[in-house]
């Protein structure tokens, strides 16, 4: 399976997330976090589904501490949807693929028919 959700770091967060013209979902996670590993396939599936319409990034909170601190990440997994450089929605804890897709769908421009 290809990786549709890319890694992002404190260094490239401004450019890749806040500077994106698309909606961006960031998955704040850690290697040791069981619920993070549990939702990873769902995040990847939603990333594949919305490829080209939204961007998806994963940020390891053990390796990157500035951005998680800036956004008040207190528990993981935490998913934050950004659009126009602003936080729009936040999901804390393990949720279903459908719950993740529903949040992303709200911010993706509908296809023009």
C-alpha positions in Angstrom: 0.0 0.0 0.0 1.3 3.4 -0.9 1.7 6.1 1.7 -0.9 8.8 1.0 -0.3 10.3 4.5 3.2 11.9 4.5 5.4 12.7 7.5 5.6 16.4 8.5 8.0 17.9 11.0 8.2 21.1 13.1 10.5 22.5 10.4 8.2 22.0 7.4 4.8 22.4 9.1 4.3 26.1 8.2 4.9 25.4 4.5 3.3 22.0 4.1 0.2 22.4 6.4 -0.5 26.1 7.0 0.6 27.2 3.6 -1.4 24.5 1.7 -4.2 25.6 -0.7 -6.0 22.3 0.1 -7.6 21.2 3.3 -5.0 19.4 5.4 -5.6 16.7 8.0 -2.7 16.2 10.5 -2.5 13.0 12.5 -0.5 13.7 15.7 0.8 10.3 16.9 3.6 8.3 18.6 5.2 4.9 17.9 4.2 3.5 21.3 0.5 4.6 21.1 -1.8 1.7 20.5 -4.8 3.8 19.5 -2.6 5.7 17.1 -1.6 2.4 15.4 -5.2 1.3 15.4 -6.5 4.3 13.4 -3.5 4.6 11.1 -5.1 2.3 8.4 -8.2 4.5 8.5 -6.3 7.7 8.1 -4.4 6.1 5.2 -7.6 4.9 3.5 -9.2 8.4 3.8 -6.0 10.0 2.5 -6.2 7.7 -0.5 -9.9 8.4 -1.1 -9.3 12.2 -1.0 -5.9 12.2 -2.9 -5.6 15.4 -4.9 -8.4 17.1 -3.0 -6.9 17.2 0.5 -3.5 16.7 2.0 -2.7 14.3 4.8 0.3 14.4 7.2 1.4 12.5 10.2 3.4 14.2 13.0 5.3 12.1 15.5 4.9 14.0 18.8 8.0 12.4 20.3 10.2 13.7 17.5 8.5 17.0 17.0 7.5 19.0 20.1 7.1 22.6 18.9 4.0 22.2 16.8 2.1 19.9 19.1 2.8 22.3 22.0 1.6 25.3 19.8 -1.7 23.5 19.1 -2.2 22.2 22.7 -2.0 18.5 21.9 -2.7 16.8 25.2 -3.6 13.3 24.1 -3.0 11.2 21.1 -4.1 10.3 18.6 -5.3 13.8 17.8 -6.4 14.7 14.2 -6.6 18.4 13.3 -8.2 19.5 10.0 -6.7 22.8 8.7 -8.0 24.9 5.9 -6.6 28.3 4.9 -3.9 28.0 7.5 -6.5 27.8 10.3 -7.6 24.9 12.5 -11.2 24.0 11.6 -11.9 20.8 13.5 -10.2 18.5 16.0 -10.8 14.8 16.7 -9.2 13.3 19.9 -9.0 9.6 20.3 -9.5 6.6 18.1 -12.4 7.0 15.8 -13.8 5.2 12.8 -12.8 5.6 9.2 -16.2 7.1 8.5 -15.8 9.7 11.2 -12.5 10.8 9.7 -13.9 10.9 6.2 -17.0 12.9 7.3 -14.7 15.6 8.8 -12.6 15.8 5.6 -15.6 15.8 3.3 -17.0 19.0 5.0 -13.9 20.9 3.8 -13.3 19.5 0.4 -14.8 21.5 -2.5 -17.6 19.5 -4.2 -16.8 18.3 -7.7 -18.2 20.5 -10.4 -20.5 18.5 -12.7 
